[in-house]
Each structure stands twice: as C-alpha cells, then as structure tokens.
Amino acid sequence: MIKKLIAVLIFLVSFFYFSLSVSAQRYAVCDQCGYCPENPPPQNWEKCRQCLYPNTSNNPALKETLLINPRTNLPPTPYPGRMYTFLGCLGGEKKGFTEKETVGSVTQAILNIIFSIVGGVAFLYFLYGSFIIATSQADPEKLNYGKRLITGSIVGLIFSLSSILIISFITNGVLKLPF
C-alpha cells in the first residue's frame, strides 16, 4: 500500500512539475541579429531577421526570435547554413554553408564588391581624364596626360572584366568547381 501511495505521489509531483515548467514561456536575452528587448532593434535587424529567421514575424515586440524551445532549452536556431555579415546574407537561398556551393556564394559576394569598386574608380578616372582634356587649352602636355588617363581607365576596366572571365573559365571549365 505504501509503495502505491509513493508511486502516486511521485506521479503527481512529476505531473505538476512538468505542467509548471511547460506553461511559462522563456526568452533568450538577445538573438543573433543583435536585438535585446530592453533596447530598440538595430537598423539592420529586419534584413538579418529575413536572412536568419525567415519564418518569424517582422514585429520585434513579439519576441519570436528570442523564444526558447521548452524541449531543447535552446533559443530558435537560425536558418541552417546562413550567416548575416556586413556583406549581407551569405549562404544563398537554398544552399548554405553546409553545401559545396558555399565557396562560390561567398566568393561571388566579395567579387561583386571588388568589381563594383574597380568599375567606379575606372569611371572616375575616365571623367577626370575627360576633364583634363576639356580644360587643356591646346597644351600638348595636358592633352597627352588626359589621353593617358582615359586610356589607362579603359585598359584597367577591360583587364578587370577579363579577369572575371578567366576566373570563371578556370573554375568552371578546367577545375569543374561550383561557382
């Protein structure tokens, strides 16, 4: 009889303990996008949320990115294979850092930035060379200097664009790497 009473008592205590622990929602202090409830969300929080937590609400007051899973006792895990950096969301739409195409995704993001800068600098040198020629007043030294600037900017732009083609040919055609 005492054994049955102890078994019932243990069952009731474990039932009440489980029901109390499940009923209270718990939240993490901060999410991986830098949102902590005592402070307003950072400026890039929405873009980071779309990258790491695409299935959550865009209202930070709901604290969906902070809700702790009662079974695992962990905050929500970000979308697998994605990282949010100063370059933006890395890891692609369907493939992440766990797939082979990761290197291509990160490399493409970095090359986009580099070639945008190269194109902008070449355009500025082209404008500067055009300005030098327009204001040379038939001075042969200034005319030659302006022509060299324009020629150099065009050659630099062609060189940078051909380097994209060369890298693409080597990685895809020769080495058969995903790019």
HELIX and SHEET records of a PDB file:
HELIX    1   1 ILE A    2  SER A   23  1                                  22    
HELIX    2   2 TRP A   45  LEU A   52  1                                   8    
HELIX    3   3 PRO A   60  LEU A   62  5                                   3    
HELIX    4   4 THR A  102  ALA A  134  1                                  33    
HELIX    5   5 PRO A  140  SER A  168  1                                  29    
HELIX    6   6 PHE A  169  VAL A  174  3                                   6    
SHEET    1   A 2 MET A  83  THR A  85  0                                        
SHEET    2   A 2 GLY A  88  LEU A  90 -1                                        
END                                                                             
